[in-house]
Amino acid sequence: MNYNNHPKMKHIYVGIDCHKQTHTAAVINCFNETLDTITFTNDINDFEKLIELVKKYETDGLTAIYGLEDTKHLGHSLATFLINKKCDVRHILSSLTYNERKKHPIISKTDEIDAECIAKVLLDNLDKLEKENNDTLYWTLKQIVKMRSTIVNNNTKVKNKLHAQLMHHYPNYKLFFSNSDCNTALNLWENYPSPDLLQKVSLEELTELVKLHSNGTLGENKAQSIFDIVNNTIYEKLEYQEERNILITTLVGQIKNNNKQLEEIEKNIIDLYEKLGLKLHTIKGLSKMSSAEIVAEIGNINRFSSKDKLARYAGIAPVSFSSGNHDKEKRNEYGNRTLNNYIYYLAIRSVSTGKNKDTPTNAIFLDYYKRKISEGKNNKQALTCVMRRLINIIYRMLKDNTEFYVPKELEKKCKSKWLEKLEQLKQETEKNH
């Protein structure tokens, strides 16, 4: 090989350390020599300064390649600007930068050093780093999905606080409704946050409230059962009851506001998912909402050249540890843990068998799961095998934009096999008794 014509000699390498207010860039050549550094603000006018600086070193046919640790958050505006300028942009893992920094005998950390480390990682791993694309739709989808997650988590905290307060006002409040924070229940707590207020209304008034907020599914019977519970319970009169009632009404107001925001944001998420034209929701166990969450974490599937790379990104592919004659594979604790969780719960749904264990969600996956257990794997390992198969299917569906296909004959055969086994277990249980 003629190393004078090595591909890496045709470029200069720009490592960029991104922050909220400013970015720092370091320019190096293929011999790891630092040519220049620059600090500029996170503003499109200053982005032009970076381009002008880099152009000074794009001589004799050299072209610049840009490496950013963060292309989706703090560095999103810069990455989008560079891609629109037809620049070659690569995403650099922060773990690689950290390892590069550790190579120095005395470890220092400044923006300039970080930028140089990013540039060196870019040079060393050029052939392994995929080009970044301007996937604004995917980026927007991920931001909105994250916002939904934030609202859901906040709503859970507020609901827990509401339950803690209701426990003092209505100690047996869980007898009122099967779901104590459904729409009807929330309106009951909001209008009558304490028993003394509820005891002052008539059956007709309570019936009207229950009918209104349950869309007519509940009526006088539910109102009467609530009255029966209240009248047959002795409630201790609390001090500062009016002030305590404000806690209930405030918490209910927050929950209702969060629910309204969730309704709006979920509609936006589904609209964005539909604009992508994907068919991931045809997998049994996935809705358009849960499909959008998975797509938000994966992004553009073209970032991954194979299903194995997607599996490693999701933390599903095992990690090899070998030394001498010892060769061992361990469970991957790294990768995108959010995506890993989505696939994990999809795998659980895929092998579920229903309340009576006779209606498998996906008989083919259930058969595959049971087969892995019969081969000696434990439940966790067998479920990981299902996750790997699911990630392979998801990769192919996104790559080819196809619907989920279930071989009907195979599904029928696997379902019959499961029902036969279930019947056999019932007969054995009856014999033992």
NORDARA-V390653 format. One line per field, one symbol per residue. ss: DSSP state (2 for helix, 1 for strand, 0 for the rest). psi: psi as a letter, one per 30 degrees, with the letter a starting at -180 (. if undefined). burial: 1 if it has 16 or more other C-alpha atoms within 10 Angstrom, else 0. Layout:
BEGIN
ss = ???
psi = ???
burial = ???
END
This chain:
BEGIN
ss = 0022202222111111110001111111000001111111100222222222222000000011111100000002222222220001111002222222200000000022222222222222022200100002222222222222222222222222222222222000222000000022222222200022220000222222222220000002222222222220000000002222222222222222222222222222222222220002220000022222222222002220002222222000001111100111110000002222222222222200000000000022222222222200002222222222222222222222000000022222222222222222222222220
psi = kjffgkeffgllkjkkjkleellkkkklafggkkellkkllikeefeeeeeeeefffilhgklkkkkkejffcegeeeeeeeefggljkkkkkfeeeeeeeffkejjljleeeeeeeeeeeeeegeffklkkliieeeeeeeeeeeeeeeeeeeeeeeeeeeeeeeeeeifhfffelejfgleeeeeeeeeifleeeefflleeeeeeeeeefghfflbeeeeeeeeeeefgkjkkkklheeeeeeeeeeeeeeeeeeeeeeeeeeeeeeeeeeffglgfffkkfkleeeeeeeeeeeakfffkflfeeeeeefgeklkkjkjbfkjkklkjgaajfeeeeeeefeeeefglglegggikejfeeeeeeeeeefffkleeeeeeeeeeeeeeeeeeeeefhllkkjjeeeeeeeeeeeeeeeeeeeeeeeef.
burial = 0000000101111111110000111111110001001111110001100100010010000011111111110111011111100011111110011001100000000011111111111110010011111000011011011001001100100110011011001110100100011011111111011110010000100110111010000111011001100100000000000001101110110011011001001100110110000111111011011111111111111001001101111111100000000000000000110011011101111111100000011111111111011000000001111111111111111110001000000010011001000000000000000
END
